[in-house]
Amino acid sequence: IEDIQDQTDYVKRQRATVIAHLKDDKSANLQLVLVAATPNIVDGHVDQSKIFPTPTDPSAPNGFTLALCLQYPTSRGHIHVKSSNPEEHPEVDPGYLTHDSDLDVLAAG
């Protein structure tokens, strides 16, 4: 992380904060999230509003979801306006896990 070049002052400050948290033994770099719902993995990856649908059948099996989340990710994504047309959606790339350090932190647990 410390060897990343061509950073703006803002990104340098963000990275310094990430590095400080990663080096601090008392900092919680990971968060475990529990959701009391069964995810819809078929439709949810296309339309996030369908990831955790409202249960419609009370006799259907219930489940839960665990997610391990980075608190201080190094990876950065972007949002770009593609045109002046307000009806056109912007290009959104969250950039999840695009930096090796994020994978290292998740793997280390």
Number of C-alpha atoms within 10 A of each C-alpha: 13 8 5 8 8 8 10 9 9 9 13 15 12 15 19 14 12 17 16 13 16 17 10 10 9 8 12 12 19 15 12 9 11 11 12 12 16 16 17 13 12 10 14 14 12 10 9 12 10 15 17 17 14 9 12 7 8 7 7 8 8 11 10 10 12 11 10 12 13 18 14 20 22 21 15 13 11 9 10 10 12 11 11 7 9 9 7 10 11 13 12 11 11 12 12 13 17 14 14 11 14 18 17 11 15 14 8 7 11
